[in-house]
Amino acid sequence: MEKLTVDTLRTLAKAQGLELSDGELAAILPLVEAGRNGLAAIRDIPPGTEPASQYRIF
C-alpha cells in the first residue's frame, strides 16, 4: 500500500468536492492512514473466520 502524502490527500479531497487547507490535510492525514491500515488488516483475515466476540439481544 502506497503511503499517503498531503498532496495525494488534497487530490482525493478535491475529487470529492472538498477544499481543505494544508493544516487541515496535515491534521487528518494520520487518521486516514490509520483507517487504511485497519482496512488492510481486515483483508488479511481468512474468509469464514468467526468473530472474536458476539453481540446478542435476549
Residue, then its C-alpha position, 0 to 999 in steps of 0.5 A: m500500500e502506497k503511503l499517503t502524502v498531503d498532496t495525494l490527500r488534497t487530490l482525493a479531497k478535491a475529487q470529492g468536492l472538498e477544499l481543505s487547507d494544508g493544516e487541515l490535510a496535515a491534521i487528518l492525514p494520520l487518521v486516514e492512514a490509520g483507517r487504511n491500515g485497519l482496512a488492510a488488516i481486515r483483508d488479511i483475515p481468512p474468509g469464514t473466520e468467526p468473530a472474536s466476540q458476539y453481540r446478542i439481544f435476549 
